[in-house]
Amino acid sequence: MKIMSEKSSLKMQLLQQMGNDIEKAKAAYQWLNEEQDVDTPQVSAAIESKPDGIYLVSEDGSVILFGPEWKKPESPVKYIGIKWGSHTLAVALHDQANGEDITLTAKKDETEYDGYIDTYLDAVANWTGKANTEHLKQIGLNKEISLAENEYIPSLGEMLFVFLNRKAINEALEAVGGTPIDGVWYWTSTEYSAAIAWRLCLDNGTLGYYSKAGYT
């Protein structure tokens, strides 16, 4: 019996999740193996030195590994932290706008901006959600999107990271009274053009782009 290596297993999972689209799977695999300059202030720096896994991030900054024998932290849980290799991310306990369908911005972009990404290969490698969100704020975020300090809308690459860990994240969310991530498509902060932004379906991994000011 042939034992599949960890890398081969990951490649197979990505290919299946991407609907056997080899180019998309390659792009996602390349992104996962890149070193990223990630700014996620919600996740305690202590996670970076911990094993890969799902963590409960409390309001006091403490982190607890979530698993079969997890214990409820003393401080209320504020985020679900994800650690995978060099990547860390924090997911809020509840969706914006109470899960209602909303546009991403109030109007299309009229600023001078050089951050548009119009190719799948580059879009899935985008990990600059915080910077992307700052630009969206300049345009005018939908008023239904209320972000706390240091919170931001995930980039397409970051949303893929959430997608690949959605099952484990949802288990942690449900355990601490959060709202599980639904299997629908979500906006990302990665912009395709002045009028369009990328989105990702968290049910089957389908990528696409819509009018950020006109589509919900």
N, C-alpha and C positions, 0 to 999 in steps of 0.2 A: 504493500500500500504506500503510495507516494504522499508524503507530508508537505503541504503547501507552506512556503515561507511566509513570514509576516508581510513582507512587501508584496508578494504575489497575491496574497489574500486581500490586501488593501486595493490593489489594482482591479481585482475581480469584483469587489464590492462597488467600487466607483463606476466600473463599466456597467454593472447591472443597474445602479441607481440613475445613471445618465441615459438609460434606454439604449444601451449598446452603441452610443455615439462615441467613437474612439477619440475624436479630437477634443470633445468636452471632457472626457475622462482623463486624457493626458494633461489638459490644462489644470484640472483640479488636483491631479497627483503632483504636478510641478509646484503648484502653490503650496501644498501641504509640506513639501520638502524644502521650501525656501526659508531662510532666516528672515524674520519680520521685525521691524521696529514698532512694537505695539505699545500704545499708551492706553491702558485700561486701569485708571485710578480706583475703580470700584473694587477690584480684586487685590487683596493684600499681597504685598511682595513675597510673603511667606509661601504662597502657592507656587511660585517659580521654582522653588527648591524641593517641592513635594512631588510624589509620584503622579503619573497621569491619572485623571479621574474627575469625578463630579464633586464639587464642594459646596457647602452651605456657607455663604458669606454674611456675617451678622453686622448689625448697625455699628457695633464697636470695633469692627475691622477684623475680628477673629474668624478663622476658617476651620471647618470641620469636614472631613471626608465623608461623603454620603455613601452608604452601603447597607448591607443586611443588618449590621449591628450599630447603626448610627444612633447617636444620642442627641436629643433636642438641646440646642445651645441655650445658654442663659440669656443672651441678648437676642432680640428679634431678628429673624433672617430677613435680609434686604435683597440679596441677589443669589442666583445660582451660578457658581463659578465653574468654568471648564478649563482643565489643563490637559494639553495634548502636545507633547514634545516642547517646542519653543513657543507654542501658541497658548495664550490665555484670553479668556473672555468672560464677561458677566452678563447674565440675562435677568431682567427685572421680573418680579413675581406676577405682574399683570400686564396685559396688552394695552396699548394706547387707545383712546377713543372708545373704551369698553367693547372692543372687538367690532365696532361698526366699520363699514366700508367708507373710506374717505380718500380724497385726493392727497397727494404728497405736499404740494405747494398751493398757494393761493393764486399764483400767476406764473407764466413761463419766465425763464431767465432773461433779464435784460442787462446783466452785468458783463464785464469783460472777464472771461474765465477760460483758463487753459486746461481744466481738469476733466473735460469730457472724454469718455472712453466708449468707442463704437465698435469694438471687436470682442468676441467671446473670450479669446485667449487672454487679453489684457484685463477684461472685466472680472473674470473669476480670480485673477491674481491681485485684485485691488483689496487692500487691507487698511485703508485710511478712512474708516467710518467717521471718526471724530472731525477730521479736517473737512470731509465731504459735508457733514452736517452743518458746520459753520458756514459753508457757502450757501446751503439751502436756507439758512436763517437770513442771509443777506437778501435772497430772493423774496422770502416770506413764506415760512412754513404754514401749513394748514393750522388754524387756531386750535383744532382738536388735538394737536400733537404738543403735549406739555412735557418738556424734559427738565429733570432736575439738574443741578450743577454737575458737570462731568458725565452726564448721560448723553448718548448720541444714537442715531439710527445706524444700524450695521451696514457696512459696505457689502457688495455682492460676495466677496471672498469670505467675509465674516459670517454672512448669512448661510453660506455653504457649510461653514464650520458648525453652525447651529443645526443645520439640516442633518448632518452626519451623526450628530449626538442627540437628536431630538427625543428618541425613546428614553434615554437615561435622564435627560433634562426634565422631561414630563413626569417621570417617576419622582424626582426630587421636588418639583413644583407641587405636585399633588400631596406629597408628604408634609409640606410646610404651609399648606393652605393657599398656594398660588393657583393661577389659571393655566392649565396645560396649553401648549402651543398647538393651534389647530392645523389641520392638513390643508390649508388654503394657500393662495399666493400672497406674499407680503412685499411691500415696497422695500427697496434698499436705498442707501444714500449715494450709490454710484450712478452718476448721470451719463446718459448716452449723448444728449445734445441739449440745446437751450430749452427745448420743449419736452424732452423725453427722459425717463429714468428707468433703470433696470429693475426687474422684479424676479422673485424666485418662488416657485410653488413648493411648499414644505410637505406636500403629499408625495410627489414623485420626482422632485428635483428639476422640473422643467424651467428653463431660463427664458426670459423674454423682456420686452420693454414696452411701456405705455406712456401716454401723455401724462406728465406728472401733475398738471393743473386741471386736466379734464377727465381723467379716468379714475374710477374708485375701485 
